[in-house]
Amino acid sequence: MAPSSDPEQRRPPDLPGRGAGKAGAMSVSLFLFALLMLMPPILMLVEDAGDLFHVPVVYIFLFSVWIAVVGAIYLIAERVRRPDEPGE
């Protein structure tokens, strides 16, 4: 008997924690993004940019990167949430 060519039959079953490998790769990518954005050469690009609403642009840049990293961490955590945990 020849193996079935239907992709649904060849697909492995969905196991809990199956997205953990992808989440780990995304976490490493996020770490590298944050590291790159907070390096002194990148910060020096916005250091002398002036003020925006009387707030130095470097502060706005730092808080924007921080908020982006925290938001990405939240999205990664939601993606790998265990199915047995209560969700909203």
ChimeraX attribute file (.defattr): number of C-alpha atoms within 10 A of each C-alpha:
attribute: neighborCount
match mode: 1-to-1
recipient: residues
	/A:1	3
	/A:2	4
	/A:3	7
	/A:4	9
	/A:5	8
	/A:6	8
	/A:7	8
	/A:8	9
	/A:9	10
	/A:10	10
	/A:11	8
	/A:12	8
	/A:13	9
	/A:14	8
	/A:15	8
	/A:16	12
	/A:17	13
	/A:18	12
	/A:19	14
	/A:20	15
	/A:21	11
	/A:22	13
	/A:23	18
	/A:24	13
	/A:25	11
	/A:26	15
	/A:27	16
	/A:28	12
	/A:29	12
	/A:30	18
	/A:31	14
	/A:32	12
	/A:33	13
	/A:34	15
	/A:35	10
	/A:36	13
	/A:37	16
	/A:38	16
	/A:39	10
	/A:40	10
	/A:41	11
	/A:42	11
	/A:43	16
	/A:44	12
	/A:45	10
	/A:46	16
	/A:47	16
	/A:48	11
	/A:49	11
	/A:50	11
	/A:51	13
	/A:52	11
	/A:53	6
	/A:54	7
	/A:55	10
	/A:56	15
	/A:57	17
	/A:58	19
	/A:59	15
	/A:60	14
	/A:61	16
	/A:62	15
	/A:63	12
	/A:64	12
	/A:65	16
	/A:66	15
	/A:67	12
	/A:68	14
	/A:69	16
	/A:70	13
	/A:71	12
	/A:72	15
	/A:73	17
	/A:74	11
	/A:75	12
	/A:76	19
	/A:77	14
	/A:78	11
	/A:79	14
	/A:80	17
	/A:81	15
	/A:82	13
	/A:83	10
	/A:84	7
	/A:85	7
	/A:86	7
	/A:87	8
	/A:88	3
